[in-house]
Amino acid sequence: MCPRCQINRVAWVHPRVAYCYDCLPGGPFTAPPCSKCGTSMDYFSQGLCANCHPGSPQYPGSCRGCLAWGVYRRYNWTCWQCRWWRSHNPEGICDYCGRAARIGERRACRLCLEQARMLQEPGHGLDLAGANQAGHQLFFANMTFARRGAPPLSPDQRAPWKRRDKNTLPGNGPAAEADGQMTLFDLAPDPAALAARARLEDRDLTRYCAAIVREHAARAGWSKRQRNDVTRSLRLLQGFRLSPTAKIRATDVLQLRQYSGNVISTIDVLAAAGLLIEDRPTRIERYFAAKTSTLPPVMKDQLEVWLQVLTSGAHQAPRQIPRDPGTIRAHIMGIEPIIHAWAEAGFQSFAEVTRADITAALDETRVRRHVAGNGLKSLFTTLKGRRLIFANPTRGMKASPKGSTIPFALDVAVIREELNSPNPVVALAVALVAFHALTKKQLSELRLTDISDGHLVLGNRDIPLAAPVRTRLAAWLDQRNRTWPGSANPHLLINRRTAPRLLPVSRQYPWAGLTLRPQALREDRILHEIHATGGDIRRICDLFGLSVEGATRYLNTVEHPDLTLEGEQVPRT
């Protein structure tokens, strides 16, 4: 640096000239032209201009990531695209060029990815292996422009997809039925063959579902990456189809996980297109199979008939509408220990069960006697109607009375700890239940539009939100917008699985892993209110939407003999 002006570099280093040409004694002098390019502008030092001297800030070089020409020292020899690429991908060895660089999710560096994009044919996927066999075409840095869109569609192509492809619709033809031609051998597809097929355009399945994919993406706020993953998954599914017109089983879609495919969104698209055969076992069927796997064959077959009637209903006598999955689960849970005890006692069929056996089993079942009695009545009524047993041993039996439990208060320290959880969704869920006694179902189905001006609307109830709830609500909404800014899910609580869809979260979210249970927390809130109001049952019903029978359960705790000492109520913890 020139010691006099402190701006320009010294004129020469070898031989040493300690001043720039403007500050030389007797000057200023005109700098000589660049000895490399011949320009007389922007002289830097050592007879070279600013663009030719290796130490100049304007000296261009190659990008460290993609080898693109035209980056500068002041940007750490990195182009703009590679600056983003380095912050989002880990270091590794590229599978296609062998360089140590930042590797994307397809195990390729950015140079190989740009090479494949440059050679990509319209309507085809990226062929990373084929595009990088003969070397790479380098390019200038920071000049990657947006790719040209697809050419304009003809009037026939702009027609609705159902009318446009009416002659070549997938899902039609003899092989499209669920019970089509059976496979001779069940062989796992070759991953290399599937990957090669995914790079080709699918003129049947992909084009048929293209409009549906765009519709789902626009409605649910999918990112470009997710939309491309669904399109790639549809191409992979072509390898699982028995014929070009065959429908796709949901169990085949589940195999996409081992090929890094998108399962749930692909199933939604296929269902909307009418190409999905839903053969996945439901949660009730899995629960039923787990509880009946060790029973005798005849008894198990009879239970399967009963389950079919409960889930699908019956149009023949005795007619029955399909039951709620919660009711079916309660029936199975109630009778499961009883039927296992009968199987251990040597029973092979429910036709061997007598009324005395049922009475004895119910007498031994104290906790869930009412649930077990209802389950046994449903079971034997169905079996008698299907003529699988000779007589219904439960006919004329009176229903067991419902067992009533006493709600107890929770530890305040535990509630306070979860209210101050660092996870905003946990803190909000606990606050809504602890202050306003929401149920798990109400919490999971709560929508953003249900909250307005500090009030929560649940049916015909208008609930002013407490100040701690509003604070935690604001924190959760901030995190929700930061994490999923493009999500179109209308529900208040979302997670990684439901953010790109319009479905509510599971009722177990976000309670899994917490010490608190939402039902116990709700009971604690109602119990606190009934004691604070001196047993005002009308207020409890209006405030929490309870029935008189449900509120009476909490009212009985006010003067319960086990909760009082010498006529005084035991203080709550």
C-alpha positions in Angstrom: 0.0 0.0 0.0 1.3 3.5 -0.9 2.5 5.1 2.4 1.5 8.6 1.2 -2.1 8.2 -0.1 -3.0 5.0 1.6 -5.3 4.1 -1.3 -3.4 2.8 -4.3 -0.9 -0.1 -4.3 2.8 0.6 -4.8 3.9 0.8 -8.4 6.3 -2.1 -8.3 7.4 -4.7 -5.8 10.4 -6.1 -7.7 12.2 -3.8 -8.0 10.7 -2.1 -5.0 9.1 1.3 -5.7 7.6 2.4 -2.4 5.0 4.8 -3.9 2.2 4.7 -6.5 2.5 6.5 -9.7 0.4 9.4 -8.4 2.5 9.9 -5.4 6.0 9.4 -6.8 8.4 12.4 -6.1 8.2 14.8 -9.0 4.8 13.3 -10.1 2.1 12.5 -10.6 3.1 10.2 -13.5 1.0 8.3 -15.9 1.0 4.5 -15.2 2.2 2.3 -18.0 -0.3 0.0 -19.8 -0.9 -3.5 -18.5 1.8 -5.8 -19.7 -0.7 -8.7 -20.0 -3.8 -7.3 -21.6 -2.5 -3.9 -22.8 -5.2 -1.7 -21.2 -4.2 1.7 -19.8 -7.0 1.8 -17.2 -7.1 0.5 -13.6 -3.4 0.0 -13.1 -2.8 -2.1 -10.0 0.8 -3.0 -9.4 3.8 -4.8 -10.9 2.9 -3.7 -14.4 -0.5 -5.3 -14.3 -4.0 -3.9 -14.2 -6.7 -4.7 -11.6 -8.2 -7.5 -13.7 -4.9 -9.3 -14.4 -3.0 -9.0 -11.1 -3.6 -12.2 -8.9 -3.7 -10.1 -5.8 -6.3 -7.6 -7.0 -9.9 -7.8 -5.5 -11.2 -7.7 -9.1 -9.1 -10.7 -10.3 -11.6 -13.3 -11.5 -11.2 -17.0 -10.7 -13.1 -20.3 -10.6 -15.8 -21.2 -8.1 -14.7 -23.7 -5.5 -17.9 -25.6 -5.7 -19.0 -25.7 -9.3 -15.8 -24.5 -11.1 -17.8 -21.7 -12.7 -15.6 -18.8 -14.0 -16.0 -15.3 -12.8 -16.0 -15.2 -9.0 -13.9 -12.9 -6.9 -11.6 -13.2 -3.8 -13.8 -10.9 -1.7 -16.7 -13.5 -2.0 -14.4 -16.4 -1.0 -14.2 -17.7 -4.5 -17.8 -18.8 -4.4 -20.7 -18.0 -6.8 -24.1 -17.0 -5.5 -25.7 -20.4 -6.2 -22.9 -22.3 -4.4 -23.2 -19.9 -1.4 -26.7 -21.2 -0.9 -25.7 -24.8 -1.8 -22.9 -24.8 0.8 -25.3 -23.7 3.6 -27.9 -26.4 2.8 -25.9 -29.6 1.9 -23.2 -31.6 3.7 -19.7 -32.4 2.5 -19.1 -35.7 0.8 -17.9 -37.5 -2.3 -19.9 -37.1 -5.4 -21.0 -40.4 -6.8 -20.6 -39.2 -10.4 -17.4 -37.2 -10.6 -15.6 -38.3 -7.5 -14.9 -34.8 -6.2 -15.0 -33.9 -2.5 -17.7 -31.2 -2.5 -21.0 -30.4 -1.0 -23.4 -33.2 -1.9 -27.1 -32.9 -2.5 -29.8 -35.4 -1.7 -29.2 -37.3 -5.0 -25.6 -37.9 -4.0 -24.4 -35.4 -6.7 -22.4 -32.2 -6.5 -23.8 -29.0 -8.0 -21.5 -29.3 -11.1 -22.9 -32.7 -12.0 -26.4 -31.5 -11.3 -26.0 -28.5 -13.6 -24.5 -30.7 -16.3 -27.5 -33.1 -16.1 -29.9 -30.1 -16.2 -28.2 -28.7 -19.3 -28.6 -32.1 -21.1 -32.0 -32.8 -19.8 -34.5 -33.5 -22.6 -38.0 -32.1 -22.4 -40.4 -34.4 -20.7 -37.6 -36.5 -19.2 -36.1 -36.7 -15.8 -32.5 -35.9 -14.8 -30.0 -38.6 -16.0 -27.1 -37.8 -13.7 -25.0 -40.9 -14.7 -25.4 -40.5 -18.4 -24.9 -36.7 -18.5 -21.6 -36.9 -16.7 -20.0 -39.8 -18.5 -18.1 -37.7 -21.1 -17.0 -34.8 -18.8 -18.5 -31.5 -17.8 -19.3 -28.3 -19.7 -18.1 -25.3 -17.6 -20.0 -22.1 -17.5 -19.8 -18.5 -16.3 -20.7 -17.8 -12.6 -23.9 -16.1 -11.6 -25.5 -16.4 -15.0 -27.8 -19.3 -14.4 -31.1 -18.0 -15.7 -34.6 -19.4 -15.3 -35.3 -22.2 -17.6 -37.8 -21.7 -20.4 -41.3 -23.0 -19.6 -43.1 -25.6 -21.6 -44.4 -24.6 -25.0 -48.0 -23.3 -25.3 -50.6 -26.1 -25.3 -52.8 -26.7 -28.3 -56.6 -26.3 -27.9 -56.9 -30.1 -27.6 -54.3 -30.2 -24.9 -56.0 -27.4 -23.0 -59.2 -29.4 -22.7 -60.0 -30.9 -19.3 -57.8 -33.9 -18.6 -60.8 -36.3 -18.2 -62.1 -35.5 -21.7 -58.7 -35.1 -23.3 -57.5 -38.5 -22.3 -60.8 -40.3 -22.4 -59.5 -43.0 -24.9 -56.3 -43.8 -22.9 -57.4 -43.4 -19.3 -55.4 -45.5 -16.8 -57.6 -47.6 -14.6 -59.8 -48.8 -17.5 -59.6 -52.2 -19.2 -59.6 -55.8 -18.0 -56.5 -55.4 -16.0 -57.7 -52.5 -14.1 -59.9 -54.4 -11.7 -58.8 -55.2 -8.2 -58.9 -58.9 -8.8 -57.1 -58.8 -12.1 -54.5 -61.2 -13.3 -52.6 -62.7 -10.4 -48.8 -62.6 -10.3 -46.9 -65.8 -10.7 -43.9 -64.7 -8.7 -43.5 -61.9 -6.2 -40.1 -60.4 -7.0 -38.8 -57.2 -5.7 -38.2 -54.6 -8.5 -34.7 -53.9 -9.6 -33.7 -50.5 -8.1 -31.6 -49.7 -11.1 -34.4 -50.5 -13.5 -36.9 -48.4 -11.5 -34.4 -45.4 -11.4 -34.0 -45.7 -15.2 -37.7 -45.7 -15.7 -38.2 -42.8 -13.4 -36.0 -40.7 -15.7 -38.3 -41.3 -18.6 -41.6 -39.6 -19.2 -44.7 -41.7 -18.3 -47.3 -40.9 -21.0 -50.0 -42.8 -19.2 -49.8 -42.3 -15.4 -47.8 -39.1 -15.1 -49.6 -37.1 -17.7 -53.0 -38.4 -16.5 -52.3 -37.2 -13.0 -50.4 -34.0 -13.9 -53.5 -31.8 -13.5 -54.4 -33.4 -10.2 -50.9 -32.9 -8.9 -51.1 -29.2 -9.8 -54.5 -28.9 -8.2 -53.3 -30.5 -5.0 -50.1 -28.4 -5.0 -52.1 -25.2 -5.4 -54.7 -26.1 -2.8 -52.4 -27.5 -0.1 -49.4 -25.1 -0.7 -46.9 -27.7 -1.8 -43.4 -26.6 -2.4 -41.8 -27.2 -5.8 -39.6 -29.9 -4.3 -42.6 -31.8 -3.0 -44.5 -31.5 -6.3 -41.4 -32.9 -8.1 -41.2 -35.7 -5.5 -44.8 -36.7 -6.2 -44.2 -36.7 -10.0 -41.1 -38.8 -9.5 -43.0 -41.2 -7.3 -45.7 -41.6 -10.0 -43.0 -42.5 -12.5 -41.6 -45.1 -10.1 -45.0 -46.6 -9.6 -45.1 -47.4 -13.3 -42.8 -50.3 -12.5 -45.2 -51.8 -10.0 -48.2 -51.8 -12.4 -49.2 -55.1 -13.9 -50.2 -53.4 -17.1 -50.4 -49.9 -18.5 -54.1 -49.6 -17.5 -53.9 -51.4 -14.1 -54.9 -49.5 -10.9 -52.3 -49.2 -8.2 -52.6 -50.8 -4.8 -51.9 -48.7 -1.7 -49.5 -51.4 -0.4 -47.4 -50.9 -3.6 -47.2 -47.2 -2.9 -45.8 -47.9 0.6 -42.8 -49.6 -1.1 -41.7 -46.1 -2.3 -40.1 -45.4 1.0 -37.1 -47.6 0.1 -36.7 -45.6 -3.1 -37.0 -42.2 -1.4 -40.5 -41.6 -2.8 -43.3 -39.5 -1.4 -45.9 -41.9 0.0 -48.8 -40.0 1.5 -49.1 -37.2 -1.1 -48.9 -39.8 -3.9 -51.7 -41.8 -2.3 -53.8 -38.6 -2.2 -53.2 -37.9 -5.9 -54.0 -41.5 -6.9 -57.2 -41.5 -4.8 -58.3 -38.3 -6.4 -57.6 -39.7 -9.9 -59.6 -42.9 -9.1 -56.6 -45.1 -9.6 -56.0 -46.3 -6.0 -57.0 -49.7 -4.6 -57.1 -49.2 -0.9 -55.8 -52.5 0.6 -54.0 -51.1 3.6 -55.3 -52.6 6.9 -57.0 -50.0 9.0 -56.0 -49.2 12.6 -58.9 -51.3 13.9 -58.0 -54.2 11.8 -54.4 -54.1 13.0 -55.6 -53.8 16.6 -58.0 -56.7 16.1 -55.3 -58.9 14.5 -52.9 -58.3 17.4 -55.6 -59.2 20.0 -56.8 -62.4 18.3 -53.7 -63.9 16.8 -53.5 -66.7 19.4 -57.1 -67.8 19.5 -58.4 -71.1 18.0 -59.2 -71.0 14.3 -63.0 -71.4 14.6 -63.2 -68.7 17.3 -61.1 -66.4 15.3 -63.2 -66.9 12.2 -66.3 -66.0 14.1 -64.7 -62.9 15.5 -63.8 -61.8 11.9 -67.4 -62.1 10.9 -68.4 -59.9 13.9 -65.7 -57.4 13.0 -66.9 -57.2 9.4 -70.5 -56.4 10.5 -69.2 -53.8 12.9 -67.1 -52.0 10.3 -69.3 -52.3 7.2 -72.7 -52.7 8.7 -75.3 -55.3 7.8 -78.3 -55.2 5.4 -79.7 -58.5 6.5 -81.3 -59.3 9.8 -80.2 -58.2 12.3 -79.6 -55.0 10.4 -76.9 -52.7 11.7 -75.2 -49.5 10.7 -71.4 -49.3 10.7 -70.1 -48.5 14.2 -67.6 -45.8 15.1 -64.0 -47.0 15.3 -63.9 -45.9 18.9 -66.9 -48.1 19.7 -65.3 -51.1 17.9 -62.1 -50.6 19.8 -63.9 -50.4 23.1 -65.8 -53.7 22.3 -62.6 -55.5 21.5 -60.8 -54.1 24.5 -63.7 -55.2 26.8 -64.0 -58.8 25.6 -60.4 -59.5 24.8 -59.4 -60.8 28.3 -62.6 -62.8 28.5 -62.3 -64.7 25.2 -58.6 -65.4 25.9 -59.6 -66.9 29.2 -62.2 -69.1 27.5 -59.6 -70.2 24.9 -57.2 -71.2 27.7 -60.1 -73.1 29.3 -60.4 -75.2 26.2 -63.2 -73.5 24.3 -62.9 -73.9 20.5 -66.0 -72.0 19.4 -68.4 -69.4 20.8 -71.2 -72.0 20.4 -69.8 -73.7 23.5 -70.3 -70.6 25.7 -73.2 -70.7 28.0 -75.0 -68.0 30.0 -73.3 -69.2 33.2 -69.9 -68.7 31.5 -70.7 -65.2 30.6 -72.1 -64.3 34.1 -69.0 -65.8 35.7 -66.7 -63.8 33.3 -68.5 -60.6 34.0 -68.4 -61.1 37.7 -64.6 -61.4 37.5 -64.4 -58.2 35.3 -64.9 -55.3 37.7 -63.1 -52.4 36.0 -64.7 -52.7 32.5 -67.8 -54.7 33.3 -70.1 -52.4 31.4 -67.8 -52.3 28.3 -67.3 -56.0 28.4 -71.0 -56.7 28.7 -71.9 -54.5 25.7 -69.1 -56.1 23.7 -70.4 -59.7 24.5 -73.9 -58.7 23.6 -72.9 -57.3 20.3 -70.8 -60.4 19.5 -73.4 -63.1 20.3 -76.2 -61.1 18.7 -74.2 -61.0 15.5 -73.2 -64.6 15.6 -76.8 -65.7 16.2 -78.0 -63.6 13.3 -75.5 -65.2 11.0 -76.4 -68.7 12.4 -72.9 -69.4 13.6 -74.2 -70.3 17.1 -77.4 -72.1 18.2 -78.6 -69.6 20.8 -77.8 -66.2 22.0 -76.7 -66.6 25.7 -76.8 -62.9 26.3 -80.5 -62.5 25.4 -82.5 -61.0 28.2 -79.4 -60.1 30.2 -79.6 -56.7 31.8 -76.8 -54.2 31.0 -74.2 -53.8 33.6 -74.2 -50.3 35.3 -71.5 -47.9 34.2 -68.6 -47.7 36.5 -68.0 -44.2 37.9 -64.6 -43.0 38.8 -63.6 -40.1 41.0 -61.6 -37.3 39.3 -58.5 -36.2 41.3 -56.5 -33.0 41.1 -53.0 -33.0 39.4 -49.8 -31.7 40.8 -49.6 -28.0 40.1 -45.8 -28.2 39.6 -46.2 -30.7 36.8 -48.7 -28.5 35.0 -46.6 -25.4 35.4 -43.6 -27.2 34.0 -45.5 -28.2 30.8 -47.0 -24.7 30.5 -43.5 -23.3 30.4 -42.3 -25.8 27.8 -39.7 -24.5 25.3 -41.8 -26.1 22.6 -44.5 -23.6 21.6 -47.0 -26.2 20.4 -46.8 -28.1 23.7 -47.2 -25.0 25.7 -50.2 -23.9 23.7 -51.9 -27.3 23.9 -51.4 -27.6 27.6 -52.6 -24.0 28.1 -55.8 -24.6 26.1 -56.7 -27.7 28.1 -55.5 -26.3 31.5 -57.4 -23.1 31.2 -60.4 -24.0 29.0 -60.7 -27.8 29.3 -60.7 -28.6 25.6 -60.8 -32.3 24.7 -58.3 -34.0 22.4 -60.7 -34.1 19.6 -61.5 -30.4 19.9 -57.8 -29.5 20.1 -56.8 -31.4 17.0 -59.8 -30.1 14.9 -59.4 -26.5 16.0 -59.1 -24.2 13.0 -57.4 -20.8 12.6 -60.7 -19.2 11.9 -62.1 -20.4 15.2 -60.0 -17.8 17.1 -60.7 -14.1 16.5 -60.2 -11.0 18.7 -59.0 -13.1 21.6 -62.1 -15.3 21.6 -62.4 -19.0 20.8 -65.6 -20.2 19.1 -66.5 -23.9 19.7 -69.9 -24.6 18.3 -72.4 -22.3 20.1 -69.8 -21.4 22.8 -67.9 -18.2 22.7 -64.9 -18.5 25.1 -62.7 -15.5 25.9 -59.1 -16.7 25.9 -57.1 -16.3 29.1 -54.0 -14.0 28.9 -51.5 -16.9 29.3 -53.2 -18.7 26.4 -53.0 -15.7 24.1 -49.3 -15.3 24.9 -48.6 -19.0 24.0 -50.9 -18.7 20.9 -48.8 -15.8 19.6 -45.6 -17.7 20.1 -47.0 -20.8 18.3 -48.3 -18.8 15.4 -44.9 -17.1 14.9 -43.1 -20.5 14.8 -45.8 -21.9 12.5 -45.3 -19.1 10.0 -41.5 -19.4 10.2 -41.5 -23.2 9.8 -44.3 -23.6 7.2 -44.8 -20.2 5.6 -46.6 -21.6 2.6 -48.9 -24.1 4.3 -52.5 -23.9 3.4 -53.7 -26.2 6.2 -56.6 -24.5 8.0 -56.0 -26.1 11.3 -54.4 -24.4 14.2 -52.0 -27.3 15.1 -50.0 -28.7 12.3 -46.8 -30.7 12.1 -44.4 -31.9 9.4 -46.8 -34.5 8.2 -49.9 -32.4 8.0 -48.4 -29.0 6.9 -48.5 -29.8 3.2 -52.0 -31.2 3.5 -55.4 -30.2 4.7 -55.8 -32.8 7.4 -55.8 -32.3 11.2 -53.1 -33.7 13.3 -53.4 -36.9 15.3 -55.2 -36.7 18.6 -52.0 -37.9 20.2 -50.1 -34.7 19.0 -48.4 -33.2 20.8 -49.0 -35.3 23.9 -46.7 -38.2 23.1 -43.8 -38.1 25.4 -45.4 -35.8 28.0 -46.1 -36.7 31.6 -49.6 -35.1 31.4 -52.6 -36.7 29.7 -55.1 -34.3 28.2 -58.1 -36.1 29.8 -56.6 -35.9 33.3 -55.7 -32.2 32.7 -59.2 -31.5 31.6 -60.7 -33.2 34.7 -58.3 -31.1 36.9 -59.6 -27.9 35.3 -63.3 -28.8 35.7 -62.6 -30.1 39.3 -61.0 -26.8 40.2 -64.0 -24.9 38.8 -66.6 -27.0 40.6 -64.8 -26.4 43.9 -64.3 -22.7 43.3 -68.0 -22.2 42.6 -69.2 -24.2 45.5 -70.9 -26.9 43.3 -72.6 -24.7 40.8 -73.5 -27.4 38.3 -75.3 -25.0 35.9 -72.1 -23.0 35.5 -70.1 -26.1 34.8 -72.4 -27.2 32.1 -72.4 -23.8 30.4 -68.7 -23.2 30.7 -67.4 -26.6 29.6 -70.3 -27.9 27.5 -71.0 -30.9 29.8 -74.2 -32.7 30.3 -75.9 -32.8 33.6 -74.9 -36.4 34.1 -71.3 -35.6 33.3 -71.2 -32.6 35.6 -72.7 -34.6 38.4 -69.5 -36.8 38.5 -67.5 -33.7 39.5 -70.2 -32.4 41.8 -70.0 -35.6 43.8 -66.4 -34.8 44.8 -67.5 -31.7 46.7 -68.9 -33.6 49.7 -67.4 -37.0 49.0 -66.7 -38.9 52.3 -63.3 -40.0 51.2 -62.3 -36.4 50.4 -63.4 -34.8 53.7 -61.9 -34.8 57.2 -64.3 -34.3 60.2 -66.8 -32.6 58.0 -64.3 -30.3 56.3 -63.3 -30.6 52.7 -59.7 -31.7 52.0 -57.8 -28.8 50.3 -56.7 -29.4 46.8 -53.0 -29.6 46.0 
